[in-house]
Amino acid sequence: MRPIVSNVQAMSADAQRAVALAATQVERADRLLTDAARRVEDTMNIVQRAILAPARDGMAIFQGTEAFRLFTGISPDPDVFFATFASLGG
């Protein structure tokens, strides 16, 4: 009877170690995925600031020049609009 109890105790200890190792691996994977998601978000913010915001500003200026032409009938110089926008801190 003692050998059976001893075997069950050994199996229980092995199972406990396996569960602890699995929990550690899950925590490590969670940290890895969280870090990767943060890096992707940081990269997207950089792209947004470096590329998309200036492109949006440029498109707004061209739309403004077209609206000016439609309202006044005068074709404005987009370079003048860009210079004015830049002088205002844009």
DRENVEX-214248 format. One record per residue (C-alpha): residue number from 1; residue in one letter; chain; x, y, z negated. Coordinates in steps of 0.5 Angstrom, whole numbers, plus 2048, in hexadecimal, padded with zeros to 3 digits. Layout:
// DRENVEX-214248
+-----+----+----+-----+-----+-----+
:   i : aa : ch :   u :   v :   w :
+-----+----+----+-----+-----+-----+
: NUM :  a :  A :   X :   Y :   Z :
...
+-----+----+----+-----+-----+-----+
END
This chain:
// DRENVEX-214248
+-----+----+----+-----+-----+-----+
:   i : aa : ch :   u :   v :   w :
+-----+----+----+-----+-----+-----+
:   1 :  m :  A : 800 : 800 : 800 :
:   2 :  r :  A : 806 : 805 : 7FE :
:   3 :  p :  A : 809 : 804 : 805 :
:   4 :  i :  A : 802 : 806 : 808 :
:   5 :  v :  A : 801 : 80C : 804 :
:   6 :  s :  A : 809 : 80E : 805 :
:   7 :  n :  A : 807 : 80E : 80D :
:   8 :  v :  A : 801 : 812 : 80C :
:   9 :  q :  A : 805 : 817 : 808 :
:  10 :  a :  A : 80B : 817 : 80D :
:  11 :  m :  A : 806 : 818 : 813 :
:  12 :  s :  A : 802 : 81E : 80F :
:  13 :  a :  A : 809 : 821 : 80E :
:  14 :  d :  A : 80A : 820 : 816 :
:  15 :  a :  A : 804 : 823 : 818 :
:  16 :  q :  A : 805 : 829 : 813 :
:  17 :  r :  A : 80B : 82A : 816 :
:  18 :  a :  A : 808 : 82A : 81D :
:  19 :  v :  A : 803 : 82F : 81B :
:  20 :  a :  A : 808 : 834 : 818 :
:  21 :  l :  A : 80C : 833 : 81F :
:  22 :  a :  A : 806 : 834 : 823 :
:  23 :  a :  A : 803 : 83A : 81F :
:  24 :  t :  A : 80A : 83D : 820 :
:  25 :  q :  A : 80A : 83C : 828 :
:  26 :  v :  A : 803 : 83F : 828 :
:  27 :  e :  A : 806 : 845 : 824 :
:  28 :  r :  A : 80C : 846 : 829 :
:  29 :  a :  A : 808 : 845 : 82F :
:  30 :  d :  A : 803 : 84A : 82C :
:  31 :  r :  A : 809 : 84F : 82B :
:  32 :  l :  A : 80B : 84E : 832 :
:  33 :  l :  A : 805 : 84F : 835 :
:  34 :  t :  A : 803 : 855 : 831 :
:  35 :  d :  A : 80A : 858 : 833 :
:  36 :  a :  A : 809 : 857 : 83A :
:  37 :  a :  A : 802 : 85A : 83A :
:  38 :  r :  A : 805 : 860 : 837 :
:  39 :  r :  A : 80B : 861 : 83C :
:  40 :  v :  A : 806 : 860 : 842 :
:  41 :  e :  A : 802 : 866 : 83F :
:  42 :  d :  A : 808 : 86A : 83E :
:  43 :  t :  A : 80A : 869 : 845 :
:  44 :  m :  A : 803 : 86B : 847 :
:  45 :  n :  A : 803 : 871 : 843 :
:  46 :  i :  A : 80A : 873 : 846 :
:  47 :  v :  A : 807 : 871 : 84D :
:  48 :  q :  A : 801 : 876 : 84C :
:  49 :  r :  A : 805 : 87C : 84A :
:  50 :  a :  A : 80B : 87B : 84F :
:  51 :  i :  A : 807 : 879 : 855 :
:  52 :  l :  A : 7FF : 87A : 854 :
:  53 :  a :  A : 7FF : 880 : 851 :
:  54 :  p :  A : 803 : 884 : 856 :
:  55 :  a :  A : 7FF : 881 : 85C :
:  56 :  r :  A : 7F8 : 883 : 859 :
:  57 :  d :  A : 7FB : 88A : 858 :
:  58 :  g :  A : 7FD : 88A : 85F :
:  59 :  m :  A : 7F6 : 887 : 862 :
:  60 :  a :  A : 7F3 : 88C : 85D :
:  61 :  i :  A : 7F7 : 892 : 861 :
:  62 :  f :  A : 7F5 : 88F : 868 :
:  63 :  q :  A : 7EE : 88F : 866 :
:  64 :  g :  A : 7EE : 896 : 863 :
:  65 :  t :  A : 7F1 : 898 : 86A :
:  66 :  e :  A : 7EC : 895 : 86E :
:  67 :  a :  A : 7E6 : 898 : 869 :
:  68 :  f :  A : 7EA : 89F : 86A :
:  69 :  r :  A : 7E9 : 89E : 872 :
:  70 :  l :  A : 7E2 : 89C : 871 :
:  71 :  f :  A : 7E0 : 8A1 : 86D :
:  72 :  t :  A : 7E4 : 8A7 : 870 :
:  73 :  g :  A : 7E5 : 8A4 : 877 :
:  74 :  i :  A : 7ED : 8A6 : 876 :
:  75 :  s :  A : 7F2 : 8A0 : 877 :
:  76 :  p :  A : 7F6 : 8A1 : 871 :
:  77 :  d :  A : 7FD : 89F : 870 :
:  78 :  p :  A : 7FE : 899 : 86C :
:  79 :  d :  A : 805 : 89B : 86A :
:  80 :  v :  A : 802 : 8A1 : 867 :
:  81 :  f :  A : 7FD : 89D : 863 :
:  82 :  f :  A : 803 : 899 : 860 :
:  83 :  a :  A : 807 : 89F : 85E :
:  84 :  t :  A : 801 : 8A2 : 85B :
:  85 :  f :  A : 800 : 89B : 857 :
:  86 :  a :  A : 807 : 89A : 855 :
:  87 :  s :  A : 808 : 8A1 : 853 :
:  88 :  l :  A : 802 : 8A0 : 84E :
:  89 :  g :  A : 805 : 89A : 84B :
:  90 :  g :  A : 802 : 895 : 84F :
+-----+----+----+-----+-----+-----+
END
